[in-house]
Amino acid sequence: MFGRRRKKSEQPETGASDEFETEQGGQDEPRSADAADRAKDKKDAETRVKLPPAPRPDGPWDLSEVSDPSSGRVDLGGLFVPGVEGMELRVEVAGDAIVAATVVLQDSAIQLQAFAAPKREGIWDEVREEIASGITQQGGVIDEVEGPLGWELRAQVPVQLPDGTGGVQVVRFVGVDGVRWFLRGVISGQGAVQPEAAGLLEQIFRDAVVVRGDAPMAPRDPIVLKLPEDAQMVPDGVQQETVEEGSRFAGGLDKLQRGPEISEVR
């Protein structure tokens, strides 16, 4: 269950709703523990508590928090992506806009996508619910765990294999709330199958810098990226193999197309 957390200042309601009348004596007695737990779960699910963004002592970073964002990073406009030796950087397009970047390292990858978010509210808790709901409705399996990057979803998503048969793709959804932005990462390949081997991908996520800008944006709108001016690119129009999911954060992945690939060797 992906219910909202209760504020510490809130106390469970007491009174007539917490008691019932017995058939024998007509006296009020405490409700059973199971019934009370069910009532609490229902209330938590119906009442969402909007929490402020959590501290980010290890990143990812806002532009205002970094003195030289271009140092060791690839400038994609709305996002500075850390460069590591041997990586390939792919940009993903939706319509005419570049909205995501994918770093490929050997047999693992992480896709980065930034979104506008409310100034005083984090949205990762809510987004996890949306992603989980979309995947489970397709018959997938979701496990919510606290990983190296905070709370994340580890998913087994039904996919169609090249030979037409059904299979399962293992992916990890990670996310962090920032300064009027939200950064989502999707880890695939061995980094998802063996999370303990994804240290470098996780460090790329932590060291990314988001450029939200001052222009008005509706919450959840994607922060548009741009191509680097001096990159050596290889066009690729292959449709990215992903899954249809119910949340635009899960999300719209099936509608993204792979754009130019940028070989980055440092």
Beta strands, then each sheet from edge to edge (+ up, - down):
strand 1: 19-21
strand 2: 28-30
strand 3: 61-62
strand 4: 73-75
strand 5: 79-82
strand 6: 87-94
strand 7: 97-105
strand 8: 108-116
strand 9: 141-147
strand 10: 150-160
strand 11: 166-177
strand 12: 181-189
strand 13: 209-210
strand 14: 233-234
strand 15: 257-264
sheet 1: 1+ 2-
sheet 2: 3+ 13+ 5- 4+
sheet 3: 9+ 10- 11+ 12- 8+ 7- 6+ 15- 14+
end
